[in-house]
Amino acid sequence: MVDLNFDEEMLDSTSVFYFINYINVIHDNFLKENFKDITRRDFTYLSNIHYNENISQKELADLLYVSESNVAQIIKRLEKNGFVKREVVKDSRGKKILSLTDNGEAIFNSLRDIIQDFESQFFKNYSSEEKKRLKEILYDYCERAAEY
């Protein structure tokens, strides 16, 4: 295990983004080791499609703060891998609604379960209240960052 060797002064003066980025790197490595064709970004896309029924490509781009062309590129690959399907809405000037295929739902559920097991290792020394509070703080942090 890596010891970051932070004293109290360093901990106080270090941006929360440093820690979030560090967690993302560890999460990326976990996915690379355990899933050949799935990245953290893929999981983010699959999650948002799963939790936002009938989301359009544009809405997904807005939600993830990326360009529509970025979404189109990733969705094209996820579609090719059989995880996502796009349906053009009639009379909507090409608006594309995204949904997970049965295979996409299965992959999402499998990934979610494995990631939750992985995450549980981070929280094994914390109470359920502490875990919930951290999630609430991070959610609030996300909302504030989005407003900024």
C-alpha positions in Angstrom: 0.0 0.0 0.0 1.2 3.5 -0.8 1.7 5.9 2.0 1.0 9.4 0.9 2.9 10.7 3.9 0.8 13.8 4.4 1.3 15.7 7.6 -1.5 17.9 8.9 -0.2 21.0 7.2 0.0 19.3 3.8 -3.4 17.8 4.3 -5.0 21.2 5.1 -3.3 22.9 2.1 -4.0 20.2 -0.5 -6.9 20.6 -2.9 -9.7 18.1 -2.6 -9.3 17.6 -6.4 -5.9 16.0 -5.7 -7.6 13.3 -3.7 -10.4 12.9 -6.1 -8.0 12.5 -9.0 -5.9 10.0 -7.0 -9.1 7.9 -6.3 -9.9 8.1 -10.1 -6.5 6.8 -11.0 -6.9 3.9 -8.6 -10.4 3.2 -10.0 -9.1 3.3 -13.6 -6.4 0.8 -12.7 -9.0 -1.5 -11.1 -11.1 -1.4 -14.2 -8.2 -2.0 -16.5 -7.1 -5.0 -14.5 -10.6 -6.5 -14.3 -12.4 -5.5 -17.5 -10.8 -5.7 -20.9 -13.1 -3.3 -22.9 -14.6 -1.1 -20.2 -13.1 2.2 -18.9 -14.2 4.5 -16.1 -15.6 6.8 -18.7 -17.6 3.9 -20.2 -19.0 3.1 -16.8 -20.0 6.8 -16.3 -21.8 6.7 -19.7 -23.6 3.4 -19.0 -24.6 4.6 -15.5 -26.0 7.8 -16.8 -28.0 6.1 -19.5 -29.2 3.5 -17.0 -30.4 6.1 -14.5 -31.8 8.7 -17.0 -34.4 6.8 -19.0 -34.9 8.3 -22.5 -31.8 10.6 -22.3 -30.7 12.1 -25.6 -27.2 12.4 -26.8 -27.3 16.1 -26.3 -28.7 15.8 -22.7 -25.9 13.3 -21.9 -23.3 15.7 -23.3 -24.7 18.5 -21.1 -24.9 16.2 -18.0 -21.3 15.1 -18.5 -19.9 18.5 -19.5 -18.5 17.1 -22.8 -19.2 17.9 -26.4 -21.9 16.2 -28.4 -19.2 14.8 -30.8 -17.4 13.3 -27.8 -20.7 11.6 -26.7 -21.3 10.4 -30.3 -17.9 8.9 -30.5 -18.1 7.0 -27.2 -21.7 5.9 -27.8 -20.7 4.6 -31.3 -18.1 2.4 -29.6 -20.5 1.3 -26.9 -23.1 0.6 -29.6 -20.6 -1.5 -31.6 -19.8 -3.5 -28.4 -23.6 -4.2 -28.0 -24.1 -2.2 -24.8 -26.1 0.8 -26.1 -28.7 1.4 -28.7 -29.7 4.7 -30.3 -33.1 5.4 -31.6 -34.0 8.5 -33.7 -37.2 10.1 -32.5 -39.6 10.7 -35.3 -40.3 14.4 -36.1 -37.4 15.6 -34.0 -34.8 16.6 -36.5 -32.6 13.6 -35.7 -32.8 13.6 -31.9 -31.3 10.4 -30.7 -32.5 8.7 -27.5 -30.1 6.4 -25.8 -30.9 3.2 -23.9 -29.0 0.2 -22.7 -29.4 -3.1 -24.5 -30.0 -6.3 -22.5 -26.2 -6.9 -22.7 -25.6 -3.3 -21.6 -27.9 -3.7 -18.6 -26.1 -6.9 -17.7 -22.7 -5.3 -18.0 -23.8 -2.3 -16.0 -25.3 -4.4 -13.2 -22.2 -6.6 -13.1 -19.9 -3.5 -13.0 -22.0 -1.8 -10.4 -21.8 -4.8 -8.1 -18.1 -5.3 -8.6 -17.4 -1.6 -8.1 -19.5 -1.6 -5.0 -17.5 -4.5 -3.6 -14.3 -2.7 -4.5 -15.6 0.5 -2.9 -16.6 -1.4 0.3 -12.9 -2.0 0.8 -12.4 1.7 1.1 -15.1 2.0 3.7 -14.4 -1.1 5.8 -13.2 1.0 8.7 -16.0 3.5 8.5 -19.6 3.4 9.8 -22.5 3.5 7.4 -23.3 7.0 8.6 -19.7 8.2 7.8 -20.0 6.7 4.3 -23.4 8.3 3.8 -22.0 11.7 5.0 -19.0 11.5 2.6 -21.3 10.8 -0.3 -23.6 13.7 0.7 -20.5 16.0 0.9 -19.2 14.8 -2.5 -22.7 15.2 -4.1 -22.9 18.7 -2.8 -19.4 19.4 -4.0 -20.4 18.2 -7.5 -23.4 20.5 -7.5 -21.3 23.4 -6.5 -18.7 22.7 -9.0 -21.4 22.4 -11.7 -22.7 25.9 -10.8 -19.2 27.3 -10.8 
